[in-house]
Amino acid sequence: QVQVVESGGGLVQDGGSLRLSCVVSGSIFSIAAMGWYRQTPGNERELVARIARRDRTDYADSVKGRFTISRDNAKNTAYLQMNRLKPADPAVYFCLAERVATPDSFKDSWGQGTPVTVSS
């Protein structure tokens, strides 16, 4: 069974930084891509950043130049370095592991989310 666990969220001041981590565990052969999404109450979950094979990355326009996604394939872990956090950034941040291949399955898996709060 695949588990996706995020960590690193918390309270930070306006302009501060946080680093989120996402660890995927289980009998994993491969993970096609990993992404960070965020969601605020009453709104849909939106893509923040995504990293695919060969470290190809995509970012939401609102975070370009401030957030950086990276991945350690050997540890099945993705990171999101968030700098210059703004009052518009608070949300629950979710990690998505795409097309996770195990002996029994081949599917996407979501984590439970980690909250990020920015104080002004």
TIMI-2910 file (N, C-alpha, C, CB; in pm, 1 decimal, decimal comma, always signed):
<rs>
+----------+----------+----------+----------+----------+----------+----------+----------+----------+----------+----------+----------+------+
!      n_x !      n_y !      n_z !     ca_x !     ca_y !     ca_z !      c_x !      c_y !      c_z !     cb_x !     cb_y !     cb_z ! resn !
+----------+----------+----------+----------+----------+----------+----------+----------+----------+----------+----------+----------+------+
!    +84,4 !   -119,0 !     +0,0 !     +0,0 !     +0,0 !     +0,0 !    +88,4 !   +124,6 !     +0,0 !    -95,8 !     +0,2 !   +122,6 !  Gln !
!    +50,8 !   +221,1 !    -81,2 !   +128,6 !   +343,7 !    -93,0 !    +80,2 !   +446,1 !     +9,0 !   +119,0 !   +400,9 !   -235,7 !  Val !
!   +174,2 !   +509,8 !    +76,0 !   +141,6 !   +619,3 !   +166,2 !   +216,6 !   +744,3 !   +122,1 !   +176,5 !   +582,9 !   +312,9 !  Gln !
!   +146,5 !   +855,6 !   +124,0 !   +204,9 !   +985,7 !    +90,5 !   +189,9 !  +1074,6 !   +212,4 !   +136,4 !  +1050,1 !    -36,1 !  Val !
!   +300,9 !  +1122,7 !   +266,8 !   +298,3 !  +1201,2 !   +389,1 !   +372,3 !  +1332,6 !   +368,5 !   +360,0 !  +1122,3 !   +505,5 !  Val !
!   +300,9 !  +1442,0 !   +390,7 !   +360,0 !  +1574,7 !   +381,4 !   +401,3 !  +1623,3 !   +520,2 !   +261,3 !  +1673,9 !   +316,3 !  Glu !
!   +498,8 !  +1710,6 !   +523,3 !   +541,3 !  +1773,8 !   +647,9 !   +604,5 !  +1907,7 !   +615,6 !   +640,3 !  +1683,4 !   +726,4 !  Ser !
!   +622,8 !  +1988,1 !   +719,7 !   +693,0 !  +2115,5 !   +702,7 !   +604,5 !  +2237,9 !   +703,7 !   +767,8 !  +2113,3 !   +576,8 !  Gly !
!   +474,5 !  +2218,7 !   +706,2 !   +386,3 !  +2334,0 !   +711,3 !   +390,6 !  +2400,5 !   +847,8 !   +244,1 !  +2293,2 !   +677,4 !  Gly !
!   +330,8 !  +2518,8 !   +854,9 !   +327,6 !  +2589,3 !   +982,5 !   +298,9 !  +2736,1 !   +962,7 !   +458,5 !  +2571,6 !  +1056,5 !  Gly !
!   +330,1 !  +2812,6 !  +1065,6 !   +306,2 !  +2956,7 !  +1065,4 !   +436,4 !  +3029,1 !  +1034,4 !   +248,2 !  +3004,0 !  +1201,5 !  Leu !
!   +429,4 !  +3124,0 !   +943,4 !   +547,4 !  +3200,8 !   +906,9 !   +505,2 !  +3345,2 !   +883,7 !   +616,8 !  +3141,5 !   +780,5 !  Val !
!   +595,7 !  +3436,1 !   +904,2 !   +564,9 !  +3577,1 !   +882,1 !   +565,5 !  +3610,1 !   +732,4 !   +665,8 !  +3666,3 !   +956,9 !  Gln !
!   +492,3 !  +3712,7 !   +701,1 !   +490,9 !  +3766,6 !   +564,1 !   +635,8 !  +3789,4 !   +518,7 !   +407,8 !  +3900,8 !   +556,4 !  Asp !
!   +670,5 !  +3732,5 !   +403,1 !   +806,5 !  +3745,6 !   +352,4 !   +900,3 !  +3635,7 !   +395,2 !   +862,2 !  +3874,2 !   +394,8 !  Gly !
!   +851,9 !  +3546,9 !   +481,6 !   +934,8 !  +3438,9 !   +531,6 !   +939,4 !  +3318,8 !   +438,6 !   +885,8 !  +3396,3 !   +665,3 !  Gly !
!  +1002,2 !  +3211,8 !   +488,0 !  +1023,4 !  +3091,3 !   +407,5 !   +981,3 !  +2966,8 !   +484,2 !  +1170,4 !  +3079,9 !   +365,2 !  Ser !
!   +941,1 !  +2866,9 !   +407,5 !   +912,7 !  +2733,5 !   +459,7 !   +958,0 !  +2631,9 !   +356,5 !   +760,9 !  +2715,9 !   +493,1 !  Leu !
!   +991,0 !  +2514,5 !   +404,9 !  +1024,4 !  +2403,7 !   +314,7 !   +933,6 !  +2286,3 !   +346,2 !  +1174,5 !  +2362,7 !   +327,9 !  Arg !
!   +854,6 !  +2247,8 !   +248,4 !   +766,2 !  +2133,0 !   +262,9 !   +834,1 !  +2008,5 !   +208,7 !   +632,6 !  +2157,2 !   +190,8 !  Leu !
!   +804,0 !  +1896,2 !   +272,5 !   +855,6 !  +1766,9 !   +226,7 !   +739,4 !  +1671,6 !   +202,9 !   +955,2 !  +1706,8 !   +329,7 !  Ser !
!   +757,9 !  +1583,8 !   +105,9 !   +657,4 !  +1482,4 !    +74,0 !   +729,0 !  +1350,2 !    +55,1 !   +575,1 !  +1520,6 !    -53,7 !  Cys !
!   +698,6 !  +1254,2 !   +141,4 !   +761,9 !  +1123,0 !   +134,2 !   +659,2 !  +1020,4 !    +88,9 !   +823,0 !  +1083,0 !   +270,9 !  Val !
!   +693,5 !   +944,0 !    -11,6 !   +607,4 !   +837,2 !    -62,5 !   +668,0 !   +704,4 !    -20,5 !   +591,4 !   +845,3 !   -218,4 !  Val !
!   +591,1 !   +622,9 !    +49,6 !   +643,5 !   +496,2 !    +98,9 !   +559,4 !   +379,7 !    +49,6 !   +648,9 !   +496,3 !   +251,0 !  Ser !
!   +619,9 !   +261,1 !    +53,6 !   +554,1 !   +139,7 !     +5,5 !   +648,7 !    +63,3 !    -84,3 !   +423,6 !   +173,0 !    -69,5 !  Gly !
!   +599,4 !    -41,7 !   -146,6 !   +681,2 !   -121,5 !   -238,2 !   +675,7 !    -57,2 !   -376,7 !   +631,8 !   -270,5 !   -243,5 !  Ser !
!   +754,1 !    +45,5 !   -392,8 !   +742,6 !   +132,7 !   -510,3 !   +848,4 !    +98,9 !   -613,8 !   +754,6 !   +279,8 !   -469,5 !  Ile !
!   +803,5 !    +79,4 !   -736,6 !   +895,7 !    +61,5 !   -847,4 !   +934,7 !   +196,0 !   -906,6 !   +833,9 !    -28,0 !   -954,7 !  Phe !
!   +835,1 !   +281,4 !   -924,0 !   +861,6 !   +411,4 !   -986,1 !   +747,4 !   +507,8 !   -956,9 !   +881,4 !   +396,3 !  -1138,6 !  Ser !
!   +779,1 !   +635,4 !   -969,0 !   +680,7 !   +743,2 !   -957,7 !   +701,9 !   +833,9 !  -1077,0 !   +694,3 !   +822,4 !   -821,5 !  Ile !
!   +597,9 !   +854,1 !  -1157,4 !   +615,5 !   +929,1 !  -1281,3 !   +642,3 !  +1076,5 !  -1255,4 !   +493,3 !   +914,0 !  -1369,0 !  Ala !
!   +569,2 !  +1134,2 !  -1163,7 !   +584,0 !  +1276,5 !  -1134,1 !   +531,7 !  +1303,3 !   -993,9 !   +509,1 !  +1364,0 !  -1238,8 !  Ala !
!   +572,7 !  +1416,1 !   -938,1 !   +521,6 !  +1456,3 !   -806,9 !   +484,5 !  +1603,4 !   -814,3 !   +626,8 !  +1430,3 !   -693,3 !  Met !
!   +377,5 !  +1635,5 !   -746,4 !   +330,5 !  +1772,7 !   -753,5 !   +280,8 !  +1822,2 !   -619,6 !   +221,6 !  +1785,1 !   -856,1 !  Gly !
!   +283,7 !  +1952,6 !   -605,6 !   +227,4 !  +2019,6 !   -488,3 !   +106,1 !  +2099,9 !   -533,0 !   +333,3 !  +2111,9 !   -418,6 !  Trp !
!     -0,3 !  +2084,2 !   -459,8 !   -124,5 !  +2155,5 !   -484,1 !   -164,6 !  +2225,6 !   -355,5 !   -236,6 !  +2059,4 !   -533,4 !  Tyr !
!   -249,9 !  +2325,7 !   -366,3 !   -298,7 !  +2391,5 !   -246,5 !   -448,6 !  +2418,8 !   -260,3 !   -221,0 !  +2522,7 !   -220,8 !  Arg !
!   -510,9 !  +2427,4 !   -144,7 !   -655,5 !  +2446,6 !   -141,6 !   -693,6 !  +2532,0 !    -22,5 !   -728,9 !  +2311,7 !   -136,7 !  Gln !
!   -781,0 !  +2628,7 !    -46,8 !   -837,5 !  +2710,5 !    +60,0 !   -986,9 !  +2679,9 !    +68,2 !   -811,8 !  +2863,9 !    +35,0 !  Thr !
!  -1049,4 !  +2709,3 !   +182,2 !  -1190,9 !  +2675,9 !   +200,3 !  -1278,8 !  +2734,6 !    +90,4 !  -1239,0 !  +2725,2 !   +335,5 !  Pro !
!  -1364,0 !  +2650,9 !    +32,8 !  -1457,0 !  +2696,1 !    -68,7 !  -1400,0 !  +2703,0 !   -208,0 !  -1507,9 !  +2827,2 !    -32,2 !  Gly !
!  -1273,1 !  +2669,2 !   -222,1 !  -1207,9 !  +2677,1 !   -351,9 !  -1156,6 !  +2541,4 !   -396,6 !  -1093,8 !  +2776,7 !   -347,5 !  Asn !
!  -1133,9 !  +2530,0 !   -526,1 !  -1081,8 !  +2405,2 !   -578,2 !   -931,9 !  +2394,5 !   -550,2 !  -1109,7 !  +2394,1 !   -728,8 !  Glu !
!   -886,3 !  +2272,2 !   -548,8 !   -743,8 !  +2249,0 !   -532,7 !   -672,6 !  +2296,3 !   -660,0 !   -714,1 !  +2097,8 !   -503,5 !  Arg !
!   -562,8 !  +2368,2 !   -642,4 !   -492,6 !  +2421,3 !   -757,8 !   -346,1 !  +2377,6 !   -757,8 !   -502,5 !  +2573,6 !   -760,1 !  Glu !
!   -293,4 !  +2361,8 !   -876,7 !   -153,7 !  +2322,9 !   -890,4 !    -63,3 !  +2438,1 !   -848,7 !   -122,8 !  +2279,6 !  -1035,0 !  Leu !
!    +36,8 !  +2405,2 !   -767,4 !   +139,4 !  +2502,0 !   -728,8 !   +267,0 !  +2475,8 !   -808,9 !   +167,9 !  +2494,7 !   -576,0 !  Val !
!   +312,4 !  +2351,3 !   -804,5 !   +435,0 !  +2314,8 !   -874,7 !   +434,9 !  +2164,5 !   -899,0 !   +561,1 !  +2357,9 !   -794,0 !  Ala !
!   +502,1 !  +2125,3 !  -1005,7 !   +506,1 !  +1984,3 !  -1042,9 !   +643,2 !  +1954,1 !  -1101,0 !   +393,1 !  +1949,0 !  -1144,6 !  Arg !
!   +694,5 !  +1834,7 !  -1068,7 !   +822,4 !  +1791,0 !  -1124,2 !   +804,3 !  +1653,1 !  -1183,0 !   +934,5 !  +1791,0 !  -1016,5 !  Ile !
!   +843,7 !  +1638,4 !  -1307,6 !   +825,6 !  +1513,1 !  -1379,1 !   +961,8 !  +1449,5 !  -1406,4 !   +748,2 !  +1536,0 !  -1511,1 !  Ala !
!   +960,9 !  +1352,2 !  -1491,6 !  +1086,7 !  +1284,4 !  -1526,6 !  +1185,8 !  +1384,0 !  -1587,1 !  +1060,3 !  +1167,7 !  -1625,8 !  Arg !
!  +1310,3 !  +1354,2 !  -1566,3 !  +1419,7 !  +1440,0 !  -1613,3 !  +1410,7 !  +1579,4 !  -1551,3 !  +1417,6 !  +1450,5 !  -1766,8 !  Arg !
!  +1344,4 !  +1585,2 !  -1433,1 !  +1334,9 !  +1710,1 !  -1356,0 !  +1269,2 !  +1824,3 !  -1432,8 !  +1472,1 !  +1753,0 !  -1312,0 !  Asp !
!  +1177,6 !  +1790,4 !  -1520,3 !  +1102,6 !  +1896,1 !  -1587,4 !  +1002,0 !  +1952,8 !  -1488,0 !  +1031,0 !  +1842,8 !  -1716,5 !  Arg !
!  +1000,3 !  +2083,9 !  -1473,4 !   +916,8 !  +2148,1 !  -1372,2 !   +814,4 !  +2242,7 !  -1434,3 !  +1003,8 !  +2224,0 !  -1273,3 !  Thr !
!   +704,0 !  +2257,0 !  -1363,3 !   +599,6 !  +2352,6 !  -1399,2 !   +556,6 !  +2424,5 !  -1273,0 !   +478,2 !  +2282,4 !  -1468,2 !  Asp !
!   +526,5 !  +2552,9 !  -1286,0 !   +485,9 !  +2632,4 !  -1171,1 !   +361,7 !  +2714,9 !  -1205,0 !   +600,8 !  +2724,2 !  -1125,6 !  Tyr !
!   +279,8 !  +2737,8 !  -1102,4 !   +173,3 !  +2835,6 !  -1116,9 !   +237,1 !  +2973,1 !  -1131,6 !    +75,0 !  +2831,3 !   -995,6 !  Ala !
!   +174,9 !  +3058,0 !  -1209,7 !   +230,0 !  +3192,6 !  -1230,9 !   +248,3 !  +3267,3 !  -1099,1 !   +138,7 !  +3273,3 !  -1323,9 !  Asp !
!   +159,8 !  +3243,2 !  -1005,7 !   +161,8 !  +3318,0 !   -880,1 !   +281,1 !  +3284,3 !   -791,4 !    +35,3 !  +3292,4 !   -804,3 !  Ser !
!   +349,1 !  +3173,6 !   -820,1 !   +461,6 !  +3134,5 !   -734,8 !   +594,8 !  +3133,8 !   -808,4 !   +436,4 !  +2998,1 !   -676,4 !  Val !
!   +594,2 !  +3158,2 !   -937,6 !   +718,9 !  +3157,5 !  -1014,0 !   +816,3 !  +3258,8 !   -956,4 !   +692,2 !  +3187,4 !  -1162,5 !  Lys !
!   +940,4 !  +3214,3 !   -942,0 !  +1043,5 !  +3300,8 !   -886,2 !  +1049,5 !  +3300,4 !   -734,6 !  +1022,3 !  +3439,4 !   -933,3 !  Gly !
!   +948,8 !  +3243,2 !   -669,3 !   +948,4 !  +3237,7 !   -522,5 !   +955,8 !  +3094,7 !   -470,6 !   +823,5 !  +3305,4 !   -467,8 !  Arg !
!   +891,4 !  +3001,9 !   -538,4 !   +887,3 !  +2862,5 !   -494,6 !   +974,6 !  +2778,1 !   -586,3 !   +741,5 !  +2808,8 !   -493,1 !  Phe !
!  +1035,0 !  +2675,3 !   -528,0 !  +1115,6 !  +2581,5 !   -605,1 !  +1081,4 !  +2439,3 !   -565,3 !  +1265,4 !  +2608,4 !   -584,9 !  Thr !
!  +1047,9 !  +2357,8 !   -663,3 !  +1019,9 !  +2216,7 !   -637,6 !  +1142,5 !  +2135,3 !   -675,0 !   +894,7 !  +2168,2 !   -717,0 !  Ile !
!  +1169,5 !  +2033,6 !   -594,8 !  +1280,6 !  +1944,3 !   -623,9 !  +1241,5 !  +1803,3 !   -581,9 !  +1410,6 !  +1990,4 !   -551,7 !  Ser !
!  +1324,7 !  +1708,9 !   -620,2 !  +1288,3 !  +1568,7 !   -599,8 !  +1413,5 !  +1486,2 !   -576,1 !  +1209,6 !  +1513,7 !   -720,8 !  Arg !
!  +1403,3 !  +1393,4 !   -481,9 !  +1508,8 !  +1295,9 !   -457,1 !  +1450,2 !  +1159,7 !   -491,6 !  +1561,2 !  +1301,3 !   -307,3 !  Asp !
!  +1480,9 !  +1110,6 !   -610,1 !  +1419,8 !   +985,6 !   -655,6 !  +1459,5 !   +866,2 !   -568,8 !  +1458,4 !   +958,7 !   -799,8 !  Asn !
!  +1581,6 !   +868,1 !   -518,4 !  +1627,2 !   +756,2 !   -436,3 !  +1547,7 !   +745,1 !   -306,8 !  +1775,2 !   +771,3 !   -404,9 !  Ala !
!  +1495,5 !   +857,7 !   -259,6 !  +1419,0 !   +859,1 !   -134,6 !  +1268,9 !   +870,2 !   -159,6 !  +1465,1 !   +974,2 !    -46,4 !  Lys !
!  +1227,4 !   +872,1 !   -286,5 !  +1084,6 !   +890,5 !   -320,0 !  +1028,4 !  +1011,7 !   -246,8 !  +1002,4 !   +763,5 !   -283,8 !  Asn !
!  +1102,1 !  +1119,0 !   -251,7 !  +1068,1 !  +1240,0 !   -176,4 !  +1070,1 !  +1361,5 !   -267,5 !  +1165,2 !  +1260,1 !    -59,0 !  Thr !
!   +974,9 !  +1449,9 !   -246,5 !   +972,2 !  +1578,2 !   -315,5 !   +971,8 !  +1689,4 !   -212,0 !   +848,7 !  +1589,1 !   -409,2 !  Ala !
!  +1026,9 !  +1801,4 !   -251,5 !  +1035,4 !  +1917,5 !   -162,7 !   +975,1 !  +2039,2 !   -232,5 !  +1183,0 !  +1945,3 !   -121,4 !  Tyr !
!   +926,2 !  +2130,2 !   -151,5 !   +881,2 !  +2258,3 !   -204,1 !   +941,8 !  +2366,8 !   -115,7 !   +723,6 !  +2267,8 !   -208,1 !  Leu !
!  +1039,3 !  +2436,0 !   -169,2 !  +1098,9 !  +2548,9 !    -98,2 !  +1017,5 !  +2673,3 !   -131,5 !  +1250,1 !  +2567,8 !   -136,7 !  Gln !
!   +959,8 !  +2732,1 !    -30,1 !   +873,8 !  +2848,4 !    -48,3 !   +940,0 !  +2969,6 !    +14,6 !   +733,6 !  +2824,5 !    +12,9 !  Met !
!   +976,0 !  +3065,0 !    -67,6 !  +1039,5 !  +3188,1 !    -20,7 !   +948,5 !  +3306,8 !    -46,1 !  +1175,4 !  +3209,4 !    -89,4 !  Asn !
!   +973,4 !  +3412,9 !    +26,5 !   +895,9 !  +3537,8 !    +11,1 !   +746,2 !  +3508,1 !    +15,3 !   +932,3 !  +3609,6 !   -122,2 !  Arg !
!   +705,9 !  +3435,8 !   +117,5 !   +564,6 !  +3400,3 !   +131,5 !   +480,1 !  +3525,6 !   +148,9 !   +543,9 !  +3305,1 !   +250,8 !  Leu !
!   +360,8 !  +3519,7 !    +89,4 !   +270,9 !  +3634,7 !    +87,2 !   +139,6 !  +3597,7 !   +156,4 !   +244,9 !  +3682,0 !    -58,8 !  Lys !
!    +60,2 !  +3699,0 !   +190,9 !    -71,5 !  +3671,9 !   +249,9 !   -162,9 !  +3590,9 !   +157,8 !   -139,4 !  +3802,3 !   +285,5 !  Pro !
!   -133,8 !  +3585,3 !    +27,6 !   -216,4 !  +3508,0 !    -65,4 !   -178,4 !  +3359,9 !    -68,2 !   -204,8 !  +3566,2 !   -205,1 !  Ala !
!    -70,7 !  +3323,2 !     -1,0 !    -22,0 !  +3185,5 !     -6,9 !    -80,5 !  +3088,2 !    +95,7 !   +123,0 !  +3187,0 !     +8,9 !  Asp !
!   -139,4 !  +3132,4 !   +207,0 !   -190,7 !  +3037,7 !   +304,9 !   -293,2 !  +2942,5 !   +246,1 !   -251,3 !  +3111,4 !   +420,3 !  Pro !
!   -279,2 !  +2815,8 !   +279,0 !   -368,0 !  +2712,1 !   +228,6 !   -324,0 !  +2581,5 !   +291,9 !   -365,8 !  +2703,9 !    +71,7 !  Ala !
!   -399,8 !  +2477,6 !   +264,8 !   -350,8 !  +2344,2 !   +293,1 !   -279,4 !  +2296,6 !   +167,4 !   -467,1 !  +2246,6 !   +335,3 !  Val !
!   -156,2 !  +2254,8 !   +183,8 !    -73,8 !  +2211,2 !    +72,0 !    -73,7 !  +2058,8 !    +67,7 !    +71,2 !  +2266,8 !    +83,9 !  Tyr !
!   -107,7 !  +2007,0 !    -49,4 !   -118,3 !  +1862,9 !    -69,6 !    -11,9 !  +1816,3 !   -168,8 !   -259,8 !  +1824,9 !   -119,7 !  Phe !
!    +35,8 !  +1696,1 !   -146,0 !   +130,7 !  +1634,6 !   -238,2 !    +58,6 !  +1526,0 !   -318,6 !   +253,1 !  +1575,3 !   -161,2 !  Cys !
!    +86,3 !  +1523,9 !   -447,5 !    +32,2 !  +1420,4 !   -535,9 !   +147,6 !  +1342,5 !   -597,7 !    -57,9 !  +1482,7 !   -646,8 !  Leu !
!   +147,4 !  +1212,5 !   -577,3 !   +242,7 !  +1123,8 !   -644,2 !   +168,9 !  +1061,0 !   -762,6 !   +300,0 !  +1012,9 !   -545,3 !  Ala !
!   +216,1 !  +1087,6 !   -882,4 !   +145,3 !  +1045,7 !  -1003,5 !   +196,0 !   +911,7 !  -1055,7 !   +159,4 !  +1151,7 !  -1111,6 !  Glu !
!   +100,4 !   +829,5 !  -1091,7 !   +129,9 !   +699,8 !  -1155,9 !   +239,0 !   +625,3 !  -1078,1 !   +174,4 !   +720,7 !  -1304,2 !  Arg !
!   +205,4 !   +596,1 !   -952,8 !   +295,8 !   +521,3 !   -866,1 !   +283,8 !   +372,7 !   -899,5 !   +264,0 !   +547,7 !   -715,1 !  Val !
!   +393,1 !   +312,7 !   -939,6 !   +393,2 !   +171,7 !   -978,0 !   +439,5 !    +86,3 !   -860,9 !   +483,6 !   +148,3 !  -1100,9 !  Ala !
!   +355,2 !     -9,0 !   -822,1 !   +388,0 !   -106,7 !   -717,9 !   +359,7 !   -245,2 !   -774,8 !   +305,3 !    -80,9 !   -585,4 !  Thr !
!   +390,1 !   -352,2 !   -702,6 !   +356,8 !   -485,8 !   -753,5 !   +207,4 !   -506,5 !   -776,3 !   +407,2 !   -590,4 !   -657,9 !  Pro !
!   +124,8 !   -426,3 !   -706,6 !    -19,8 !   -449,6 !   -711,4 !    -98,9 !   -339,9 !   -780,8 !    -71,7 !   -465,9 !   -573,3 !  Asp !
!    -36,6 !   -225,3 !   -806,7 !   -117,2 !   -115,6 !   -858,5 !    -34,3 !    -18,0 !   -939,9 !   -185,1 !    -42,9 !   -745,1 !  Ser !
!   -107,0 !    +68,4 !  -1008,8 !    -44,5 !   +174,0 !  -1088,0 !   -143,7 !   +289,4 !  -1085,3 !    -10,2 !   +126,8 !  -1237,5 !  Phe !
!   -124,1 !   +382,5 !   -991,9 !   -225,1 !   +486,7 !   -974,8 !   -166,6 !   +608,5 !   -905,6 !   -344,0 !   +433,4 !   -895,3 !  Lys !
!   -244,7 !   +715,5 !   -908,6 !   -208,8 !   +838,3 !   -837,4 !   -242,1 !   +824,9 !   -688,9 !   -282,4 !   +960,1 !   -898,2 !  Asp !
!   -161,5 !   +891,1 !   -605,3 !   -186,5 !   +888,3 !   -461,1 !   -167,6 !  +1027,3 !   -403,1 !    -93,2 !   +787,2 !   -390,5 !  Ser !
!   -263,8 !  +1067,9 !   -320,3 !   -259,7 !  +1198,0 !   -254,3 !   -220,0 !  +1181,5 !   -107,8 !   -396,5 !  +1269,1 !   -265,5 !  Trp !
!   -154,8 !  +1285,6 !    -55,1 !   -132,0 !  +1293,1 !    +87,5 !   -248,1 !  +1361,4 !   +156,5 !     -2,5 !  +1366,2 !   +117,1 !  Gly !
!   -235,8 !  +1373,7 !   +288,5 !   -343,6 !  +1432,3 !   +368,7 !   -333,1 !  +1583,8 !   +379,4 !   -343,4 !  +1371,9 !   +507,2 !  Gln !
!   -221,4 !  +1638,9 !   +339,7 !   -206,3 !  +1783,5 !   +341,0 !   -134,5 !  +1836,5 !   +463,5 !   -339,3 !  +1847,2 !   +331,4 !  Gly !
!    -70,7 !  +1950,3 !   +445,7 !     -6,0 !  +2020,1 !   +556,4 !    -42,0 !  +2167,6 !   +545,0 !   +150,0 !  +1998,9 !   +555,0 !  Thr !
!    -86,4 !  +2229,1 !   +655,0 !   -133,4 !  +2367,2 !   +646,7 !    -19,7 !  +2467,9 !   +651,1 !   -230,0 !  +2395,5 !   +758,6 !  Pro !
!    -35,4 !  +2573,8 !   +576,2 !    +59,0 !  +2685,3 !   +575,7 !    -18,9 !  +2812,9 !   +608,0 !   +133,6 !  +2697,2 !   +437,2 !  Val !
!    +31,0 !  +2885,4 !   +705,2 !    -31,8 !  +3011,0 !   +746,4 !    +72,2 !  +3121,2 !   +741,2 !    -93,5 !  +2999,7 !   +889,0 !  Thr !
!    +31,6 !  +3236,4 !   +689,2 !   +122,3 !  +3351,4 !   +679,7 !    +64,8 !  +3465,6 !   +761,5 !   +143,8 !  +3395,1 !   +531,3 !  Val !
!   +141,4 !  +3516,4 !   +853,5 !    +96,1 !  +3628,1 !   +937,0 !   +154,8 !  +3758,4 !   +884,3 !   +136,4 !  +3606,4 !  +1085,6 !  Ser !
!    +73,5 !  +3860,7 !   +888,3 !   +119,3 !  +3991,2 !   +836,0 !   +171,6 !  +4078,0 !   +949,3 !     +4,5 !  +4064,6 !   +761,6 !  Ser !
+----------+----------+----------+----------+----------+----------+----------+----------+----------+----------+----------+----------+------+
</rs>
